[in-house]
Amino acid sequence: MLQLKSIGTPLVLVFALLAMSGCDQAEKSAQQVLDQAAQSAKQAIDKTNEAAQQALSDAVGSDGKAKAEDDKKDTQDI
């Protein structure tokens, strides 16, 4: 019985270390997933911003200044 107790304590420590290393690996994996999600979100935001800028540019067009001046005149009359 003495031998089982003397083996049991180191065995429990080994299992605890294995569990901790498994948790560390899970944490690293979770961090990688979060980093990838953040990167994907950033790319989506950048693409949306580019599309919005392009749409605004297309809407304003080359006569954007003239249209803006016309709008300004309309608001000044009010």
C-alpha positions as CSV (number, residue, x, y, z in Angstrom):
1,M,0.0,0.0,0.0
2,L,2.9,2.3,0.7
3,Q,4.1,1.9,-2.9
4,L,0.7,2.9,-4.3
5,K,0.7,6.1,-2.2
6,S,4.2,7.0,-3.3
7,I,3.3,6.5,-6.9
8,G,-0.1,8.2,-6.7
9,T,1.2,11.7,-5.8
10,P,3.6,12.0,-8.8
11,L,1.0,10.5,-11.0
12,V,-1.5,13.1,-10.0
13,L,1.1,15.8,-10.6
14,V,1.8,14.4,-14.0
15,F,-1.9,14.4,-14.9
16,A,-2.3,17.9,-13.6
17,L,0.7,19.1,-15.8
18,L,-0.8,17.3,-18.8
19,A,-4.2,19.0,-18.1
20,M,-2.5,22.4,-17.8
21,S,-0.6,21.9,-21.0
22,G,-3.8,20.9,-22.7
23,C,-5.5,24.1,-21.4
24,D,-2.6,26.2,-22.7
25,Q,-2.9,24.6,-26.1
26,A,-6.7,25.3,-26.1
27,E,-6.0,28.9,-25.1
28,K,-3.5,29.3,-28.0
29,S,-6.0,27.8,-30.4
30,A,-8.8,30.0,-29.2
31,Q,-6.5,33.0,-29.6
32,Q,-5.7,32.0,-33.1
33,V,-9.4,31.7,-33.9
34,L,-10.1,35.2,-32.4
35,D,-7.2,36.7,-34.3
36,Q,-8.5,35.2,-37.6
37,A,-12.0,36.5,-36.8
38,A,-10.7,40.0,-36.1
39,Q,-8.7,39.9,-39.3
40,S,-11.7,38.9,-41.3
41,A,-13.8,41.6,-39.7
42,K,-11.2,44.2,-40.5
43,Q,-11.1,43.1,-44.1
44,A,-14.9,43.2,-44.4
45,I,-14.9,46.7,-42.9
46,D,-12.1,47.8,-45.3
47,K,-14.0,46.4,-48.3
48,T,-17.2,48.0,-47.2
49,N,-15.4,51.4,-46.8
50,E,-13.9,51.1,-50.2
51,A,-17.3,50.2,-51.7
52,A,-18.9,53.2,-49.9
53,Q,-16.2,55.5,-51.1
54,Q,-16.6,54.3,-54.7
55,A,-20.4,54.6,-54.5
56,L,-20.0,58.2,-53.2
57,S,-17.5,59.0,-55.9
58,D,-19.8,57.6,-58.6
59,A,-22.8,59.5,-57.1
60,V,-21.0,62.8,-57.0
61,G,-19.3,62.2,-60.4
62,S,-17.4,64.9,-62.3
63,D,-20.2,67.5,-61.9
64,G,-20.3,67.0,-58.2
65,K,-19.1,70.5,-57.5
66,A,-21.8,72.0,-59.7
67,K,-24.5,69.9,-58.0
68,A,-23.1,70.8,-54.6
69,E,-23.2,74.5,-55.5
70,D,-26.8,74.1,-56.8
71,D,-27.8,72.5,-53.5
72,K,-26.1,75.2,-51.6
73,K,-28.0,77.9,-53.5
74,D,-31.3,76.0,-52.8
75,T,-30.6,76.0,-49.1
76,Q,-29.6,79.6,-49.0
77,D,-33.0,80.6,-50.5
78,I,-34.7,79.1,-47.5
